[in-house]
Amino acid sequence: MNKCASCHGKPSEGRSDRAAFFKPAAPDFTDAHYQEIDPAYLYWRIEVGKTVEPYRSQGSVMPAWSAHFSEEKIWQIVAYLQARAH
């Protein structure tokens, strides 16, 4: 919650108001298509953030979380994201 909700929103609100300021906007993880996304892709995006293409050149502000979260923690976040989608 303290790392992700400021951009992606709290569970009760969907994407936060702050997300609209980002170009591209931070995703709304309540969107049902997140149930269908390959978990390995979500893991990778959390792990590398904006440090790789095409995200770097598209202006993504997503930090790379691999230095802050363990592999186990990132997988827990992935599971949470997929459960949050509806």
Residue pairs with C-beta under 8 A, 6 or more apart in sequence:
1 10
3 65
3 68
4 77
5 16
6 16
6 18
7 16
7 18
7 19
7 22
7 26
7 61
8 15
8 16
8 19
8 26
8 27
8 28
8 29
9 15
9 16
9 19
9 28
9 29
9 30
10 16
11 84
14 28
14 29
14 30
15 25
15 26
15 27
15 28
15 29
15 30
16 26
18 26
19 25
19 26
19 28
22 61
23 59
24 58
24 59
24 60
26 61
26 62
27 34
29 81
29 84
29 85
30 84
30 85
30 86
31 85
32 85
32 86
33 85
34 42
34 81
34 82
34 84
34 85
35 82
35 85
35 86
37 82
39 75
39 78
39 79
39 82
42 78
42 81
42 82
43 74
43 75
43 78
45 55
45 62
46 65
46 66
46 69
46 74
46 77
46 78
47 64
47 65
47 66
47 74
48 64
48 66
49 55
49 60
49 62
49 63
49 64
49 65
50 56
50 60
50 61
50 62
50 63
50 64
51 64
55 62
65 74
66 74
69 77
